[in-house]
């Protein structure tokens, strides 16, 4: 869905999603498009702010 949005020329200010979709693969995919993501994270997630 993200690739299709990019192909159609959609340039979001941010991709907003529920914690259910905040897997590492999804977050990396959003970042690879040059987009910013906004989500809540589950308690058991460890975040590295440097990457």
N, CA, C and O atoms as a Maestro MAE file, in Angstrom:
{
 s_m_m2io_version
 :::
 2.0.0
}

f_m_ct {
 s_m_title
 :::
 protein
 m_atom[204] {
  # First column is atom index #
  i_m_mmod_type
  r_m_x_coord
  r_m_y_coord
  r_m_z_coord
  i_m_residue_number
  s_m_chain_name
  s_m_pdb_residue_name
  s_m_pdb_atom_name
  i_m_atomic_number
  :::
  1 25 0.824 -1.183 0.000 1 A "UNK " " N  " 7
  2 3 0.000 0.000 0.000 1 A "UNK " " CA " 6
  3 2 0.874 1.255 0.000 1 A "UNK " " C  " 6
  4 15 0.561 2.241 -0.668 1 A "UNK " " O  " 8
  5 25 1.970 1.206 0.754 2 A "UNK " " N  " 7
  6 3 2.863 2.362 0.801 2 A "UNK " " CA " 6
  7 2 3.503 2.622 -0.560 2 A "UNK " " C  " 6
  8 15 3.599 3.768 -0.999 2 A "UNK " " O  " 8
  9 25 3.938 1.552 -1.224 3 A "UNK " " N  " 7
  10 3 4.551 1.701 -2.547 3 A "UNK " " CA " 6
  11 2 3.548 2.266 -3.552 3 A "UNK " " C  " 6
  12 15 3.907 3.091 -4.393 3 A "UNK " " O  " 8
  13 25 2.307 1.831 -3.468 4 A "UNK " " N  " 7
  14 3 1.272 2.342 -4.373 4 A "UNK " " CA " 6
  15 2 1.018 3.827 -4.119 4 A "UNK " " C  " 6
  16 15 0.858 4.604 -5.060 4 A "UNK " " O  " 8
  17 25 0.981 4.214 -2.857 5 A "UNK " " N  " 7
  18 3 0.782 5.631 -2.517 5 A "UNK " " CA " 6
  19 2 1.916 6.477 -3.084 5 A "UNK " " C  " 6
  20 15 1.676 7.545 -3.646 5 A "UNK " " O  " 8
  21 25 3.149 6.001 -2.938 6 A "UNK " " N  " 7
  22 3 4.297 6.733 -3.468 6 A "UNK " " CA " 6
  23 2 4.228 6.801 -4.984 6 A "UNK " " C  " 6
  24 15 4.504 7.846 -5.572 6 A "UNK " " O  " 8
  25 25 3.861 5.694 -5.621 7 A "UNK " " N  " 7
  26 3 3.753 5.642 -7.084 7 A "UNK " " CA " 6
  27 2 2.718 6.636 -7.595 7 A "UNK " " C  " 6
  28 15 2.882 7.216 -8.668 7 A "UNK " " O  " 8
  29 25 1.659 6.829 -6.829 8 A "UNK " " N  " 7
  30 3 0.592 7.761 -7.223 8 A "UNK " " CA " 6
  31 2 0.920 9.211 -6.878 8 A "UNK " " C  " 6
  32 15 0.124 10.115 -7.131 8 A "UNK " " O  " 8
  33 25 2.099 9.422 -6.300 9 A "UNK " " N  " 7
  34 3 2.540 10.788 -6.030 9 A "UNK " " CA " 6
  35 2 2.076 11.355 -4.702 9 A "UNK " " C  " 6
  36 15 2.174 12.562 -4.479 9 A "UNK " " O  " 8
  37 25 1.578 10.518 -3.829 10 A "UNK " " N  " 7
  38 3 1.132 10.989 -2.523 10 A "UNK " " CA " 6
  39 2 2.365 11.246 -1.658 10 A "UNK " " C  " 6
  40 15 3.221 10.374 -1.506 10 A "UNK " " O  " 8
  41 25 2.445 12.442 -1.099 11 A "UNK " " N  " 7
  42 3 3.563 12.812 -0.236 11 A "UNK " " CA " 6
  43 2 2.978 13.258 1.109 11 A "UNK " " C  " 6
  44 15 2.663 14.435 1.283 11 A "UNK " " O  " 8
  45 25 2.834 12.336 2.051 12 A "UNK " " N  " 7
  46 3 2.218 12.675 3.331 12 A "UNK " " CA " 6
  47 2 3.170 13.463 4.232 12 A "UNK " " C  " 6
  48 15 4.388 13.312 4.141 12 A "UNK " " O  " 8
  49 25 2.611 14.298 5.093 13 A "UNK " " N  " 7
  50 3 3.427 14.955 6.113 13 A "UNK " " CA " 6
  51 2 3.911 13.910 7.106 13 A "UNK " " C  " 6
  52 15 5.030 13.999 7.611 13 A "UNK " " O  " 8
  53 25 3.073 12.921 7.387 14 A "UNK " " N  " 7
  54 3 3.426 11.816 8.270 14 A "UNK " " CA " 6
  55 2 2.472 10.658 8.013 14 A "UNK " " C  " 6
  56 15 1.325 10.851 7.608 14 A "UNK " " O  " 8
  57 25 2.969 9.462 8.254 15 A "UNK " " N  " 7
  58 3 2.132 8.262 8.179 15 A "UNK " " CA " 6
  59 2 1.735 7.943 9.615 15 A "UNK " " C  " 6
  60 15 2.593 7.661 10.451 15 A "UNK " " O  " 8
  61 25 0.452 7.987 9.899 16 A "UNK " " N  " 7
  62 3 -0.067 7.776 11.249 16 A "UNK " " CA " 6
  63 2 -0.726 6.408 11.300 16 A "UNK " " C  " 6
  64 15 -1.511 6.049 10.422 16 A "UNK " " O  " 8
  65 25 -0.393 5.635 12.356 17 A "UNK " " N  " 7
  66 3 -0.943 4.292 12.452 17 A "UNK " " CA " 6
  67 2 -1.083 3.862 13.904 17 A "UNK " " C  " 6
  68 15 -0.499 4.453 14.813 17 A "UNK " " O  " 8
  69 25 -1.857 2.838 14.087 18 A "UNK " " N  " 7
  70 3 -2.051 2.223 15.393 18 A "UNK " " CA " 6
  71 2 -0.834 1.362 15.728 18 A "UNK " " C  " 6
  72 15 -0.095 0.959 14.829 18 A "UNK " " O  " 8
  73 25 -0.624 1.084 16.988 19 A "UNK " " N  " 7
  74 3 0.515 0.266 17.431 19 A "UNK " " CA " 6
  75 2 0.514 -1.110 16.786 19 A "UNK " " C  " 6
  76 15 1.572 -1.725 16.650 19 A "UNK " " O  " 8
  77 25 -0.625 -1.596 16.394 20 A "UNK " " N  " 7
  78 3 -0.731 -2.914 15.768 20 A "UNK " " CA " 6
  79 2 0.152 -3.001 14.518 20 A "UNK " " C  " 6
  80 15 0.666 -4.074 14.202 20 A "UNK " " O  " 8
  81 25 0.333 -1.889 13.808 21 A "UNK " " N  " 7
  82 3 1.086 -1.863 12.557 21 A "UNK " " CA " 6
  83 2 2.529 -1.400 12.732 21 A "UNK " " C  " 6
  84 15 3.246 -1.243 11.744 21 A "UNK " " O  " 8
  85 25 2.962 -1.183 13.953 22 A "UNK " " N  " 7
  86 3 4.282 -0.587 14.183 22 A "UNK " " CA " 6
  87 2 5.405 -1.619 14.256 22 A "UNK " " C  " 6
  88 15 6.273 -1.534 15.126 22 A "UNK " " O  " 8
  89 25 5.391 -2.580 13.358 23 A "UNK " " N  " 7
  90 3 6.480 -3.557 13.308 23 A "UNK " " CA " 6
  91 2 7.724 -2.882 12.736 23 A "UNK " " C  " 6
  92 15 7.630 -1.865 12.049 23 A "UNK " " O  " 8
  93 25 8.870 -3.448 13.021 24 A "UNK " " N  " 7
  94 3 10.121 -2.891 12.532 24 A "UNK " " CA " 6
  95 2 10.137 -2.832 11.013 24 A "UNK " " C  " 6
  96 15 10.612 -1.853 10.437 24 A "UNK " " O  " 8
  97 25 9.628 -3.863 10.363 25 A "UNK " " N  " 7
  98 3 9.598 -3.867 8.893 25 A "UNK " " CA " 6
  99 2 8.749 -2.733 8.339 25 A "UNK " " C  " 6
  100 15 9.141 -2.079 7.372 25 A "UNK " " O  " 8
  101 25 7.599 -2.497 8.938 26 A "UNK " " N  " 7
  102 3 6.735 -1.403 8.481 26 A "UNK " " CA " 6
  103 2 7.386 -0.046 8.696 26 A "UNK " " C  " 6
  104 15 7.333 0.816 7.819 26 A "UNK " " O  " 8
  105 25 7.998 0.148 9.854 27 A "UNK " " N  " 7
  106 3 8.640 1.429 10.146 27 A "UNK " " CA " 6
  107 2 9.812 1.677 9.214 27 A "UNK " " C  " 6
  108 15 10.005 2.803 8.754 27 A "UNK " " O  " 8
  109 25 10.591 0.654 8.928 28 A "UNK " " N  " 7
  110 3 11.711 0.792 7.996 28 A "UNK " " CA " 6
  111 2 11.216 1.069 6.581 28 A "UNK " " C  " 6
  112 15 11.835 1.838 5.845 28 A "UNK " " O  " 8
  113 25 10.112 0.453 6.200 29 A "UNK " " N  " 7
  114 3 9.545 0.682 4.877 29 A "UNK " " CA " 6
  115 2 9.104 2.137 4.722 29 A "UNK " " C  " 6
  116 15 9.358 2.764 3.693 29 A "UNK " " O  " 8
  117 25 8.455 2.657 5.729 30 A "UNK " " N  " 7
  118 3 8.019 4.056 5.686 30 A "UNK " " CA " 6
  119 2 9.228 4.973 5.588 30 A "UNK " " C  " 6
  120 15 9.236 5.918 4.799 30 A "UNK " " O  " 8
  121 25 10.247 4.694 6.388 31 A "UNK " " N  " 7
  122 3 11.457 5.515 6.369 31 A "UNK " " CA " 6
  123 2 12.161 5.425 5.014 31 A "UNK " " C  " 6
  124 15 12.732 6.414 4.553 31 A "UNK " " O  " 8
  125 25 12.130 4.259 4.372 32 A "UNK " " N  " 7
  126 3 12.796 4.105 3.078 32 A "UNK " " CA " 6
  127 2 12.152 4.972 1.993 32 A "UNK " " C  " 6
  128 15 12.794 5.311 0.999 32 A "UNK " " O  " 8
  129 25 10.886 5.324 2.193 33 A "UNK " " N  " 7
  130 3 10.202 6.225 1.257 33 A "UNK " " CA " 6
  131 2 10.503 7.685 1.571 33 A "UNK " " C  " 6
  132 15 10.077 8.579 0.840 33 A "UNK " " O  " 8
  133 25 11.236 7.929 2.657 34 A "UNK " " N  " 7
  134 3 11.551 9.300 3.047 34 A "UNK " " CA " 6
  135 2 10.445 9.962 3.842 34 A "UNK " " C  " 6
  136 15 10.413 11.186 3.968 34 A "UNK " " O  " 8
  137 25 9.542 9.163 4.376 35 A "UNK " " N  " 7
  138 3 8.402 9.684 5.125 35 A "UNK " " CA " 6
  139 2 8.637 9.548 6.623 35 A "UNK " " C  " 6
  140 15 9.450 8.739 7.070 35 A "UNK " " O  " 8
  141 25 7.922 10.342 7.376 36 A "UNK " " N  " 7
  142 3 7.955 10.312 8.839 36 A "UNK " " CA " 6
  143 2 6.776 9.483 9.316 36 A "UNK " " C  " 6
  144 15 5.702 9.533 8.717 36 A "UNK " " O  " 8
  145 25 6.961 8.723 10.384 37 A "UNK " " N  " 7
  146 3 5.851 7.947 10.933 37 A "UNK " " CA " 6
  147 2 5.514 8.423 12.335 37 A "UNK " " C  " 6
  148 15 6.376 8.896 13.075 37 A "UNK " " O  " 8
  149 25 4.242 8.287 12.681 38 A "UNK " " N  " 7
  150 3 3.738 8.618 14.015 38 A "UNK " " CA " 6
  151 2 2.888 7.443 14.470 38 A "UNK " " C  " 6
  152 15 1.944 7.053 13.782 38 A "UNK " " O  " 8
  153 25 3.218 6.881 15.620 39 A "UNK " " N  " 7
  154 3 2.468 5.745 16.136 39 A "UNK " " CA " 6
  155 2 2.655 5.648 17.638 39 A "UNK " " C  " 6
  156 15 3.524 6.307 18.210 39 A "UNK " " O  " 8
  157 25 1.860 4.848 18.253 40 A "UNK " " N  " 7
  158 3 2.112 4.473 19.638 40 A "UNK " " CA " 6
  159 2 2.845 3.142 19.592 40 A "UNK " " C  " 6
  160 15 2.690 2.374 18.642 40 A "UNK " " O  " 8
  161 25 3.630 2.875 20.602 41 A "UNK " " N  " 7
  162 3 4.363 1.617 20.651 41 A "UNK " " CA " 6
  163 2 3.907 0.807 21.846 41 A "UNK " " C  " 6
  164 15 3.486 1.359 22.863 41 A "UNK " " O  " 8
  165 25 3.991 -0.482 21.717 42 A "UNK " " N  " 7
  166 3 3.645 -1.356 22.835 42 A "UNK " " CA " 6
  167 2 4.710 -1.242 23.912 42 A "UNK " " C  " 6
  168 15 5.848 -0.866 23.629 42 A "UNK " " O  " 8
  169 25 4.348 -1.559 25.125 43 A "UNK " " N  " 7
  170 3 5.267 -1.441 26.260 43 A "UNK " " CA " 6
  171 2 6.555 -2.235 26.081 43 A "UNK " " C  " 6
  172 15 7.610 -1.818 26.559 43 A "UNK " " O  " 8
  173 25 6.482 -3.354 25.409 44 A "UNK " " N  " 7
  174 3 7.642 -4.226 25.307 44 A "UNK " " CA " 6
  175 2 8.598 -3.850 24.176 44 A "UNK " " C  " 6
  176 15 9.536 -4.603 23.912 44 A "UNK " " O  " 8
  177 25 8.405 -2.734 23.507 45 A "UNK " " N  " 7
  178 3 9.266 -2.313 22.405 45 A "UNK " " CA " 6
  179 2 10.486 -1.555 22.942 45 A "UNK " " C  " 6
  180 15 10.381 -0.777 23.890 45 A "UNK " " O  " 8
  181 25 11.622 -1.793 22.330 46 A "UNK " " N  " 7
  182 3 12.843 -1.073 22.663 46 A "UNK " " CA " 6
  183 2 13.144 -0.176 21.462 46 A "UNK " " C  " 6
  184 15 13.156 -0.639 20.322 46 A "UNK " " O  " 8
  185 25 13.385 1.105 21.723 47 A "UNK " " N  " 7
  186 3 13.582 2.071 20.666 47 A "UNK " " CA " 6
  187 2 15.002 2.603 20.697 47 A "UNK " " C  " 6
  188 15 15.499 3.009 21.748 47 A "UNK " " O  " 8
  189 25 15.655 2.600 19.541 48 A "UNK " " N  " 7
  190 3 16.965 3.196 19.389 48 A "UNK " " CA " 6
  191 2 16.769 4.473 18.593 48 A "UNK " " C  " 6
  192 15 16.485 4.414 17.397 48 A "UNK " " O  " 8
  193 25 16.913 5.605 19.220 49 A "UNK " " N  " 7
  194 3 16.665 6.892 18.575 49 A "UNK " " CA " 6
  195 2 17.753 7.278 17.578 49 A "UNK " " C  " 6
  196 15 17.568 8.219 16.806 49 A "UNK " " O  " 8
  197 25 18.867 6.580 17.576 50 A "UNK " " N  " 7
  198 3 19.987 6.929 16.692 50 A "UNK " " CA " 6
  199 2 19.874 6.327 15.309 50 A "UNK " " C  " 6
  200 15 20.625 6.723 14.418 50 A "UNK " " O  " 8
  201 25 18.974 5.390 15.090 51 A "UNK " " N  " 7
  202 3 18.868 4.745 13.773 51 A "UNK " " CA " 6
  203 2 17.658 5.175 13.054 51 A "UNK " " C  " 6
  204 15 17.416 4.728 11.933 51 A "UNK " " O  " 8
  :::
 }
 m_bond[203] {
  # First column is bond index #
  i_m_from
  i_m_to
  i_m_order
  :::
  1 1 2 1
  2 2 3 1
  3 3 4 2
  4 3 5 1
  5 5 6 1
  6 6 7 1
  7 7 8 2
  8 7 9 1
  9 9 10 1
  10 10 11 1
  11 11 12 2
  12 11 13 1
  13 13 14 1
  14 14 15 1
  15 15 16 2
  16 15 17 1
  17 17 18 1
  18 18 19 1
  19 19 20 2
  20 19 21 1
  21 21 22 1
  22 22 23 1
  23 23 24 2
  24 23 25 1
  25 25 26 1
  26 26 27 1
  27 27 28 2
  28 27 29 1
  29 29 30 1
  30 30 31 1
  31 31 32 2
  32 31 33 1
  33 33 34 1
  34 34 35 1
  35 35 36 2
  36 35 37 1
  37 37 38 1
  38 38 39 1
  39 39 40 2
  40 39 41 1
  41 41 42 1
  42 42 43 1
  43 43 44 2
  44 43 45 1
  45 45 46 1
  46 46 47 1
  47 47 48 2
  48 47 49 1
  49 49 50 1
  50 50 51 1
  51 51 52 2
  52 51 53 1
  53 53 54 1
  54 54 55 1
  55 55 56 2
  56 55 57 1
  57 57 58 1
  58 58 59 1
  59 59 60 2
  60 59 61 1
  61 61 62 1
  62 62 63 1
  63 63 64 2
  64 63 65 1
  65 65 66 1
  66 66 67 1
  67 67 68 2
  68 67 69 1
  69 69 70 1
  70 70 71 1
  71 71 72 2
  72 71 73 1
  73 73 74 1
  74 74 75 1
  75 75 76 2
  76 75 77 1
  77 77 78 1
  78 78 79 1
  79 79 80 2
  80 79 81 1
  81 81 82 1
  82 82 83 1
  83 83 84 2
  84 83 85 1
  85 85 86 1
  86 86 87 1
  87 87 88 2
  88 87 89 1
  89 89 90 1
  90 90 91 1
  91 91 92 2
  92 91 93 1
  93 93 94 1
  94 94 95 1
  95 95 96 2
  96 95 97 1
  97 97 98 1
  98 98 99 1
  99 99 100 2
  100 99 101 1
  101 101 102 1
  102 102 103 1
  103 103 104 2
  104 103 105 1
  105 105 106 1
  106 106 107 1
  107 107 108 2
  108 107 109 1
  109 109 110 1
  110 110 111 1
  111 111 112 2
  112 111 113 1
  113 113 114 1
  114 114 115 1
  115 115 116 2
  116 115 117 1
  117 117 118 1
  118 118 119 1
  119 119 120 2
  120 119 121 1
  121 121 122 1
  122 122 123 1
  123 123 124 2
  124 123 125 1
  125 125 126 1
  126 126 127 1
  127 127 128 2
  128 127 129 1
  129 129 130 1
  130 130 131 1
  131 131 132 2
  132 131 133 1
  133 133 134 1
  134 134 135 1
  135 135 136 2
  136 135 137 1
  137 137 138 1
  138 138 139 1
  139 139 140 2
  140 139 141 1
  141 141 142 1
  142 142 143 1
  143 143 144 2
  144 143 145 1
  145 145 146 1
  146 146 147 1
  147 147 148 2
  148 147 149 1
  149 149 150 1
  150 150 151 1
  151 151 152 2
  152 151 153 1
  153 153 154 1
  154 154 155 1
  155 155 156 2
  156 155 157 1
  157 157 158 1
  158 158 159 1
  159 159 160 2
  160 159 161 1
  161 161 162 1
  162 162 163 1
  163 163 164 2
  164 163 165 1
  165 165 166 1
  166 166 167 1
  167 167 168 2
  168 167 169 1
  169 169 170 1
  170 170 171 1
  171 171 172 2
  172 171 173 1
  173 173 174 1
  174 174 175 1
  175 175 176 2
  176 175 177 1
  177 177 178 1
  178 178 179 1
  179 179 180 2
  180 179 181 1
  181 181 182 1
  182 182 183 1
  183 183 184 2
  184 183 185 1
  185 185 186 1
  186 186 187 1
  187 187 188 2
  188 187 189 1
  189 189 190 1
  190 190 191 1
  191 191 192 2
  192 191 193 1
  193 193 194 1
  194 194 195 1
  195 195 196 2
  196 195 197 1
  197 197 198 1
  198 198 199 1
  199 199 200 2
  200 199 201 1
  201 201 202 1
  202 202 203 1
  203 203 204 2
  :::
 }
}
